[in-house]
């Protein structure tokens, strides 16, 4: 009996005081595990996996040392700009911390290793700039840091021909990219004559040519229905007349007259409607407001690219 009570007491103790599991670890303990795993990845040369583990550690407990470790991993990977960003964040989070002096030394080192790019444009207020596909990396008129190597620059603005350039930039180099964007030359602007003769050819074609797609669809559909009515009525009239000619019974012969008359007026009505549609369409085409030209009436672009990837662009426009 005594032994049974002792076993029951031990069982009750385990029920009321459950063992500590991994799910009950503190955020600091979980972060330390991710950090230790990240250091193991560094030792084995798996730096991308190391960055992921250091990031998990920082999300659990945002400490400066995890930012420093992320920066070191990026540094070894050759992603110098990302390394610099994390060293700066490390100093912002803890300017007097254990890793602060080394972070400052590495920032000075990266400042000499990174390249600088400045992009200038003749329409800065409307220009959009992408470097290596990232629209947030640089801004027009400002200087940005880049890793040494090859980069792609795309400069765009509404109503202008996009400027694209690929170049190589070396460590410590300061490069200024001056871009002259050229207005897109208007092409195939619709003329009044072109709109009217297309509308005369088939209702809606002129409106489509002028860019008024809503009116174009309305006229095209209406005219097509009218033509289908004409064809249907004419075919039906021909069929009934052929059947009447072959009929020997006088009563049935006279009975076909009603079908023939109905078919006749069907295609005549369709023809009248088609003519009205055609006329209204011509009037609409004659009064339609046409888009106006913007920019030069004619433009020639002569690009030239230097061996280092830079370039100049001349344009002649009038």
C-alpha positions as CSV (number, residue, x, y, z in Angstrom):
1,X,0.0,0.0,0.0
2,X,2.8,2.4,0.9
3,X,4.6,1.5,-2.3
4,X,1.5,2.3,-4.4
5,X,1.1,5.7,-2.7
6,X,4.8,6.5,-3.5
7,X,4.4,5.7,-7.1
8,X,1.2,7.8,-7.3
9,X,3.0,10.7,-5.7
10,X,5.9,10.6,-8.2
11,X,3.4,10.4,-11.1
12,X,1.5,13.4,-9.7
13,X,4.8,15.3,-9.4
14,X,5.5,14.8,-13.1
15,X,2.0,15.8,-14.1
16,X,2.1,19.1,-12.1
17,X,5.7,19.9,-13.1
18,X,6.2,19.0,-16.7
19,X,9.7,18.7,-18.2
20,X,11.0,21.7,-20.0
21,X,10.8,21.2,-23.8
22,X,12.4,23.0,-26.8
23,X,9.1,24.9,-27.3
24,X,9.5,26.4,-23.8
25,X,13.0,27.7,-24.5
26,X,13.4,31.5,-24.1
27,X,13.9,33.6,-27.2
28,X,17.5,34.3,-26.1
29,X,18.2,30.5,-25.9
30,X,16.7,29.9,-29.3
31,X,18.6,32.8,-30.8
32,X,21.9,31.4,-29.4
33,X,21.2,28.1,-31.1
34,X,20.6,29.7,-34.5
35,X,23.7,31.8,-34.0
36,X,25.9,28.8,-33.1
37,X,24.5,27.0,-36.1
38,X,25.3,30.0,-38.3
39,X,28.9,30.0,-37.0
40,X,29.2,26.3,-37.9
41,X,28.0,27.1,-41.5
42,X,30.7,29.8,-41.6
43,X,33.3,27.3,-40.7
44,X,32.2,25.0,-43.4
45,X,32.0,27.7,-46.0
46,X,28.2,27.8,-46.4
47,X,27.8,31.5,-46.0
48,X,24.3,31.9,-47.5
49,X,23.0,29.4,-44.9
50,X,24.9,31.2,-42.2
51,X,23.2,34.5,-43.1
52,X,19.8,32.8,-42.8
53,X,20.6,31.5,-39.3
54,X,22.0,34.8,-38.1
55,X,18.8,36.5,-39.4
56,X,16.6,34.1,-37.5
57,X,18.7,34.8,-34.3
58,X,18.3,38.6,-34.8
59,X,14.5,38.2,-35.3
60,X,14.2,36.4,-32.0
61,X,16.5,38.8,-30.1
62,X,17.6,41.9,-32.0
63,X,21.2,42.2,-30.8
64,X,24.0,44.0,-32.5
65,X,26.3,41.0,-32.5
66,X,23.9,39.1,-34.9
67,X,24.0,42.1,-37.3
68,X,27.8,42.0,-37.1
69,X,27.8,38.3,-37.9
70,X,25.5,38.9,-40.9
71,X,27.8,41.6,-42.1
72,X,30.9,39.4,-41.8
73,X,29.2,36.6,-43.8
74,X,28.3,39.1,-46.6
75,X,31.8,40.5,-46.5
76,X,33.3,37.1,-47.1
77,X,30.8,36.4,-49.9
78,X,31.9,39.6,-51.7
79,X,28.6,41.4,-51.2
80,X,30.3,44.4,-49.8
81,X,27.4,46.9,-49.9
82,X,25.2,44.5,-47.9
83,X,28.1,44.0,-45.5
84,X,28.5,47.7,-45.0
85,X,24.7,48.2,-44.4
86,X,24.8,45.6,-41.6
87,X,28.0,47.0,-40.0
88,X,26.3,50.4,-39.9
89,X,23.2,48.9,-38.3
90,X,25.4,47.1,-35.8
91,X,26.9,50.5,-34.7
92,X,23.5,52.1,-34.7
93,X,22.1,49.5,-32.3
94,X,25.1,49.4,-30.0
95,X,27.7,52.1,-30.7
96,X,29.8,51.1,-27.6
97,X,29.3,47.3,-27.8
98,X,31.8,44.5,-28.0
99,X,31.8,44.5,-31.8
100,X,31.7,48.3,-32.4
101,X,35.5,48.9,-32.8
102,X,35.9,46.1,-35.3
103,X,32.8,47.2,-37.2
104,X,34.3,50.7,-37.5
105,X,37.5,49.3,-38.8
106,X,35.6,47.2,-41.4
107,X,33.5,50.2,-42.4
108,X,36.7,52.1,-43.2
109,X,38.0,49.2,-45.2
110,X,34.8,48.9,-47.2
111,X,34.7,52.6,-47.9
112,X,37.9,52.1,-49.9
113,X,36.7,48.9,-51.6
114,X,33.3,50.0,-52.7
115,X,32.6,52.0,-55.9
116,X,30.4,55.0,-56.2
117,X,27.9,55.8,-58.9
118,X,26.1,59.1,-59.7
119,X,23.5,59.3,-62.4
120,X,22.4,62.6,-63.9
121,X,19.5,63.1,-66.3
122,X,18.2,66.0,-68.4
123,X,14.7,65.4,-66.9
124,X,15.5,64.6,-63.3
125,X,12.0,65.4,-62.0
126,X,10.4,62.6,-64.1
127,X,13.2,60.1,-64.3
128,X,13.1,56.6,-62.8
129,X,16.3,54.8,-62.1
130,X,17.0,51.1,-61.7
131,X,20.4,49.7,-60.9
132,X,20.6,45.9,-61.4
133,X,16.8,45.8,-61.3
134,X,16.5,47.5,-58.0
135,X,14.6,50.8,-58.1
136,X,15.5,51.7,-54.5
137,X,19.3,51.3,-54.8
138,X,20.1,54.7,-56.3
139,X,18.3,57.9,-57.0
140,X,18.9,60.4,-59.9
141,X,21.3,63.1,-58.8
142,X,22.5,61.2,-55.7
143,X,25.5,59.1,-55.2
144,X,25.2,55.4,-54.3
145,X,27.6,52.6,-53.3
146,X,28.1,49.6,-55.5
147,X,30.1,46.4,-55.3
148,X,33.0,46.3,-57.8
149,X,32.1,44.5,-61.0
150,X,29.5,44.7,-63.8
151,X,26.2,46.5,-63.3
152,X,23.1,47.4,-65.4
153,X,21.5,50.8,-65.4
154,X,18.1,51.5,-66.8
155,X,16.8,55.1,-66.9
156,X,13.2,55.8,-67.9
157,X,10.7,58.6,-68.0
158,X,7.2,58.8,-69.4
159,X,7.3,59.9,-73.1
160,X,11.0,59.3,-73.5
161,X,13.1,56.5,-75.0
162,X,14.5,54.3,-72.2
163,X,18.3,54.5,-71.7
164,X,20.1,51.2,-70.9
165,X,23.7,50.8,-70.2
166,X,26.0,48.0,-68.9
167,X,29.3,48.9,-67.4
168,X,32.1,47.7,-65.2
169,X,33.2,49.6,-62.2
170,X,36.3,49.0,-60.1
171,X,37.0,49.2,-56.4
172,X,37.2,52.8,-55.2
173,X,36.1,54.2,-58.6
174,X,33.7,57.1,-58.7
175,X,31.6,57.1,-61.9
176,X,29.2,59.7,-63.2
177,X,26.7,58.5,-65.7
178,X,25.2,61.5,-67.6
179,X,22.0,60.5,-69.4
180,X,20.2,62.5,-72.1
181,X,16.7,61.1,-72.5
182,X,15.2,61.6,-76.0
183,X,11.5,62.2,-76.6
184,X,9.7,59.3,-78.3
185,X,9.0,60.4,-81.9
186,X,5.3,60.2,-82.8
187,X,4.7,57.5,-85.3
188,X,1.7,56.9,-87.5
189,X,-0.4,59.7,-86.1
190,X,-3.9,59.4,-87.7
191,X,-4.8,61.9,-90.3
192,X,-8.4,63.0,-91.1
193,X,-8.1,61.6,-94.6
194,X,-6.9,58.2,-93.3
195,X,-9.7,58.0,-90.8
196,X,-12.4,58.8,-93.3
197,X,-11.3,56.5,-96.1
198,X,-10.9,53.6,-93.6
199,X,-14.4,54.3,-92.3
200,X,-15.7,54.3,-95.9
201,X,-14.1,51.0,-96.5
202,X,-15.8,49.4,-93.5
203,X,-17.6,51.1,-90.6
204,X,-15.4,51.3,-87.4
205,X,-12.1,50.9,-89.2
206,X,-11.4,54.6,-89.1
207,X,-12.4,54.9,-85.5
208,X,-10.0,52.1,-84.6
209,X,-7.2,53.7,-86.5
210,X,-7.8,57.0,-84.6
211,X,-7.7,55.1,-81.2
212,X,-11.4,55.3,-80.4
213,X,-11.9,51.6,-79.8
214,X,-15.3,51.9,-78.2
215,X,-16.9,53.5,-81.3
216,X,-15.0,51.2,-83.6
217,X,-16.5,48.1,-81.9
218,X,-20.0,49.6,-81.9
219,X,-19.9,50.4,-85.7
220,X,-18.2,47.1,-86.6
221,X,-20.7,45.0,-84.7
222,X,-23.7,46.9,-86.0
223,X,-22.6,46.7,-89.6
224,X,-21.8,43.0,-89.3
225,X,-25.3,42.3,-88.0
226,X,-26.8,44.2,-90.9
227,X,-24.7,42.3,-93.4
228,X,-25.7,39.0,-91.7
229,X,-29.3,40.0,-92.0
230,X,-29.0,40.8,-95.7
231,X,-27.3,37.5,-96.4
232,X,-29.8,35.5,-94.4
233,X,-32.8,37.2,-96.1
234,X,-31.4,36.8,-99.6
235,X,-30.5,33.1,-99.0
236,X,-33.9,32.4,-97.6
237,X,-35.7,34.2,-100.5
238,X,-33.6,32.1,-103.0
239,X,-34.5,28.9,-101.2
240,X,-38.2,29.6,-101.1
241,X,-38.3,30.6,-104.8
242,X,-36.5,27.4,-105.8
243,X,-39.0,25.4,-103.7
244,X,-42.0,27.3,-105.2
245,X,-40.7,26.6,-108.8
246,X,-40.6,22.9,-108.1
247,X,-44.1,22.8,-106.5
248,X,-46.9,21.3,-108.6
249,X,-49.8,21.9,-106.2
250,X,-51.3,25.4,-106.9
251,X,-52.3,26.0,-103.3
252,X,-48.9,25.2,-101.9
253,X,-47.4,27.2,-104.8
254,X,-49.3,30.3,-103.7
255,X,-48.4,29.6,-100.0
256,X,-44.7,30.2,-100.7
257,X,-45.4,33.8,-101.6
258,X,-45.7,34.8,-98.0
259,X,-42.2,33.3,-97.2
260,X,-40.7,34.9,-100.2
261,X,-42.1,38.4,-99.4
262,X,-40.9,38.1,-95.7
263,X,-37.4,37.1,-96.8
264,X,-37.3,39.9,-99.4
265,X,-38.2,42.6,-96.8
266,X,-35.8,41.1,-94.4
267,X,-32.7,41.6,-96.6
268,X,-34.1,45.0,-97.8
269,X,-34.4,46.2,-94.2
270,X,-30.9,44.9,-93.5
271,X,-29.6,46.8,-96.5
272,X,-31.3,50.0,-95.3
273,X,-29.9,49.6,-91.8
274,X,-26.4,48.9,-93.2
275,X,-26.5,52.1,-95.3
276,X,-27.6,54.2,-92.3
277,X,-24.8,52.7,-90.2
278,X,-22.3,53.4,-93.0
279,X,-23.5,57.0,-93.3
280,X,-23.5,57.7,-89.5
281,X,-20.1,56.1,-89.3
282,X,-18.7,58.5,-92.0
283,X,-20.2,61.5,-90.2
284,X,-18.6,60.3,-86.9
285,X,-15.3,59.8,-88.6
286,X,-15.3,63.3,-90.1
287,X,-16.1,64.9,-86.7
288,X,-13.8,62.7,-84.6
289,X,-11.2,64.5,-82.6
290,X,-7.8,63.2,-83.5
291,X,-4.8,62.7,-81.2
292,X,-2.2,65.5,-81.4
293,X,1.5,65.1,-81.9
294,X,3.8,65.5,-78.9
295,X,7.5,66.0,-79.2
296,X,9.5,66.3,-82.4
297,X,7.9,65.4,-85.7
298,X,11.1,63.4,-86.7
299,X,14.0,62.1,-84.7
300,X,17.3,60.3,-85.5
301,X,19.3,58.7,-82.7
302,X,23.0,57.9,-83.1
303,X,24.4,55.9,-80.1
304,X,28.0,55.3,-79.5
305,X,29.4,52.9,-76.9
306,X,33.0,53.0,-75.6
307,X,35.1,49.9,-74.8
308,X,34.5,50.3,-71.1
309,X,30.8,50.2,-71.5
310,X,30.2,54.0,-71.2
311,X,28.6,55.9,-74.0
312,X,27.2,59.0,-75.5
313,X,24.0,59.6,-77.5
314,X,23.5,62.3,-80.1
315,X,20.0,63.1,-81.5
316,X,18.8,65.3,-84.3
317,X,15.1,66.2,-84.1
318,X,12.8,68.7,-85.7
